[in-house]
């Protein structure tokens, strides 16, 4: 029986525009839920997510049928529609 096996872990880092200190130092639950929903839609398993004031780290398992260029919260697959939905107030 043929089968296709793959285990690709991706460490994604993205930052706020201009590295402005917009995110709280403690975990930002709304951002984490938002990102998890996007990864779930793309059949990718988000393993870990942490944020600091100016950037976010995400470790996820890329699904074997997913295209790397279309994965993550701001990949081309959303056409930029969701680019500004997760916002935080500046300090």
C-alpha positions in Angstrom: 0.0 0.0 0.0 1.6 3.3 -1.0 1.8 6.1 1.5 3.3 9.6 1.8 5.1 10.6 4.9 6.4 14.0 5.7 7.4 15.9 8.9 8.3 19.5 8.1 8.6 21.9 11.1 8.5 25.6 10.3 9.7 28.4 12.6 7.8 31.5 11.5 8.8 34.9 12.9 6.9 38.1 12.0 7.2 41.5 13.5 5.0 44.6 13.9 5.5 47.4 11.3 8.6 49.3 12.1 9.2 47.0 15.1 6.9 49.2 17.2 6.1 47.9 20.7 2.5 47.1 20.1 2.0 43.7 21.6 1.8 43.0 25.4 4.7 41.1 27.0 2.4 38.4 28.3 0.8 36.0 25.8 -1.8 37.7 23.7 -4.8 35.2 23.7 -6.7 36.9 20.8 -3.7 36.8 18.5 -3.0 33.2 19.5 -6.6 32.1 18.8 -6.6 34.0 15.5 -3.4 32.3 14.3 -4.5 28.9 15.5 -7.7 29.2 13.4 -5.7 30.0 10.3 -3.4 27.1 10.8 -6.3 24.8 11.5 -7.9 25.9 8.2 -4.7 25.0 6.4 -4.5 21.6 8.2 -1.2 22.7 9.9 -0.6 21.9 13.6 0.6 24.9 15.6 3.0 23.5 18.2 4.1 26.7 20.0 3.5 30.4 19.8 5.1 33.2 21.8 5.1 36.9 21.5 7.1 39.8 22.8 6.3 43.5 22.3 7.5 43.7 18.7 7.5 40.2 17.2 5.9 36.8 17.3 7.5 33.3 17.0 5.4 30.4 15.8 6.5 26.8 15.5 4.2 24.6 13.4 4.1 21.3 11.6 3.4 21.9 7.9 0.8 19.5 6.6 2.1 17.2 3.8 -0.4 18.6 1.3 0.2 22.3 2.2 2.4 24.6 0.2 5.0 26.4 2.3 4.4 29.8 0.6 0.7 29.7 1.5 1.1 28.8 5.2 1.0 31.1 8.1 -1.2 34.0 9.2 -0.2 36.3 6.3 0.5 33.9 3.5 -0.6 34.8 0.0 -3.6 32.4 0.3 -5.7 35.0 2.1 -5.1 37.7 -0.5 -4.3 40.2 2.3 -7.9 40.2 3.5 -6.9 39.4 7.1 -3.8 41.5 7.3 -5.2 44.0 9.8 -7.8 42.1 11.7 -5.6 41.2 14.7 -4.6 44.6 16.2 -3.4 45.9 19.5 -3.5 49.4 20.9 -0.1 51.2 21.0 1.3 51.8 24.4 
